[in-house]
Amino acid sequence: MLNQGFVTITAKRLRDLEEAYEELAALEAHGVDNWSGYSEALICASGEECEICG
């Protein structure tokens, strides 16, 4: 529901997004972004095909 640059989401979805952001920030703070599969995981998360996800 895009309206002049704003979206409407449920409170639960907002909490889920905030929790996911905090989890990613903590993982990156502890070096997961130096993991050899990190860039491949980002490719997969973007919807592109990767070697693991197909």
C-alpha distance (Angstrom), angle and dihedral (degrees) to the residues before:
residue distance angle dihedral
M1 . . .
L2 3.77 . .
N3 3.78 113.7 .
Q4 3.80 120.6 168.5
G5 3.79 93.8 -34.7
F6 3.79 95.8 -44.0
V7 3.79 129.5 106.2
T8 3.77 131.7 -161.1
I9 3.81 118.5 -133.6
T10 3.76 133.8 162.7
A11 3.78 121.3 -98.2
K12 3.81 88.8 -115.2
R13 3.81 91.6 54.6
L14 3.80 90.1 49.4
R15 3.83 90.8 51.2
D16 3.81 90.1 48.2
L17 3.81 91.3 51.3
E18 3.80 92.2 47.0
E19 3.81 91.2 49.6
A20 3.81 91.5 48.2
Y21 3.81 90.3 49.7
E22 3.81 92.1 50.4
E23 3.81 91.1 47.5
L24 3.80 92.2 50.6
A25 3.80 91.6 46.4
A26 3.82 90.6 51.8
L27 3.82 92.3 47.7
E28 3.80 91.7 49.3
A29 3.81 90.9 46.9
H30 3.80 87.8 56.4
G31 3.79 94.7 49.4
V32 3.80 105.8 -96.4
D33 3.81 87.6 134.0
N34 3.82 86.6 67.1
W35 3.82 90.5 56.5
S36 3.80 112.2 117.4
G37 3.82 92.2 -125.0
Y38 3.80 96.8 47.4
S39 3.80 97.4 98.4
E40 3.81 91.0 44.5
A41 3.82 89.3 52.5
L42 3.81 90.6 51.3
I43 3.81 90.0 52.1
C44 3.80 89.8 51.6
A45 3.82 91.9 46.6
S46 3.80 90.3 52.8
G47 3.79 90.0 60.2
E48 3.78 96.8 -106.9
E49 3.77 120.1 127.7
C50 3.77 117.2 -97.5
E51 3.79 133.9 -178.8
I52 3.81 93.4 -99.9
C53 3.80 103.0 39.0
G54 3.78 96.2 36.1
